[in-house]
Amino acid sequence: MSNTRVQLEIGALADLEIATLRNHWLRYYGTMAPKHMSRELMVQAIAYRIEEEALGGLSVLSRNKLRRSDTPLRAAPGRVDRTIKSGTLFIREWQGRTIEVIANEKGGYLYRGRTYKSLSTIARAVTGTRWSGPAFFGLKEEKPRGAR
């Protein structure tokens, strides 16, 4: 696909109905779109996949950075093992900004060109307050207030 065609396809996303965007999400990600994902974030994530398919994805430099960290992911005792695969892309909107984090194969996370040991340290860097990284990035199910 030519760069012009990629640009046209991405540009057309802004005019699509949410139902059509959800169909694009299914096509590019192979799953249903998250229920509460904003339209803007969905457009950005689909645009990323269109570019990735057309232009080849991450650069060699980025892939090498992902391979360098040496901390394996392990579940805490008594918890469900939610091992995160290398290359997993976490996307979160926060106060009008889009936060993108990529998991590397050694258990670290790449955010804005820097490797972090945990999602919580990234959440703290983004918000300026203590956050559970898995909660910030939507990996934990919320419990009702009285169920804790």
N, C-alpha and C positions, 0 to 999 in steps of 0.2 A: 504494500500500500504506500503511495507517495505521501510526502509530507503535506502537500496541499490537501489531499483527500483526508488525511488524519485531522488536519486543522478544521476542515469543513464538518467532519463527523462530530468532532468535539464541540465545535461552535453550535451545531444543531441541538445538542443536548439541552441547552438553556431553554429552548422553546417546547420541549416535550412535556406531556402530561405525566403526572406521578405514576400512573398505571404503566405507561410505556417505559418510564425509567426503571420501574420494578422488573419489567420483562428484560430490559438490557442487563440489569444486575444479575438476573438468573442466567442469562447467556454468558456473561463474562466471569462470574464468580461461581456458578454451579450450585448456588443455594438461594433461598428466598432472602430478600433484603430485610435487614432488621426493621422491626415494626416502627420504632420511634426515631429512625434516622431522618435527619432533616433533608429536605430536597437539595439544598446547596451541597451538603456533604456527599450525598448520593451522586450528584453530577460530577464532583471532583474525583470520587473513587472510580467511577465508570471511565472518566477521561483518562485516569492513570492507567487502567487496564487496556484501553484502546491504544495509548502510546506504547505500553509495554509489549503488546502483541505486534505492533507495527515496527517499533524501533529496537526491540530486543531486551527491554527490562533494565535492570541495574547495570551500572558500569562495572568493569573489572575491578577498579579501585574500591567501589562500595562492597562488592562481593568479598573481596579480600579482607576488608575491615570487619565484615560480619564473621569471617572465619577465625579471626585472631583471638577473640576472647576465650578464656579457658575455664569458665565457671559453668558446670553442668546444671541443668534444671532438675530439681527433685521436689517431690511433693512432701509436705510436712507429715509426720507420723499421724495416722488416723484420718487423713484427708484423702479425697479422691485425687488420683494422679492426673493432673491436667498439664502434661508435658506440652510445652509450646514448641512447635516445629520451627526450625531455622527458616528465615524468610517471611515469617508471619508479619503482616503489616497491621499495626494498630492505628486506628484513626479516631480522633476525638476532637470535638469542637469545644473550645473554652474561651468564653468572653470574646467572641468574634474571631478567634484565631483557630486555624486547623492545626492540630498536633498530630504529627506522623512519627511513628516509632517502628523500627524493624528489629525483630528478634534475630540474633545470630546463632550459629550452630554450637557455640560454646556456652550458651546460657545468658549472655549479655544482651543489651539492647542499645541500638544505635539511634540517637536523637540529636539532630542538628550537628552532625559530624563528630559527636563525642560518644564514647561507649560508657554505659551505666550498668551497674550490677543488678539493679532491680527496677521494676516499673514504679515502685513507690518513690524512689529517689527522683525519677523523672517527674512524677506527679507533684512532688514537693517543689522541684525546680520551676515547674510551670505555674503553680498556684501560689507559692510562697507560704503554704500551710501544710501540715501533716495530713496526708491522704493515704489510704490503702491503694497501692498501684492497681491491683486487680479490680477494685471497686471503681476507681477513676476511669479505667478503660473498659468497664462493663463486663468483666469476666466473672464477677460474683453476682449471684442472685440476691436481690434485696429481700430482707425478711420484714414482715409486718412489725410495727413498733413494739407490740406486746410479746413477740415471739423470741426475743433475744435472750 
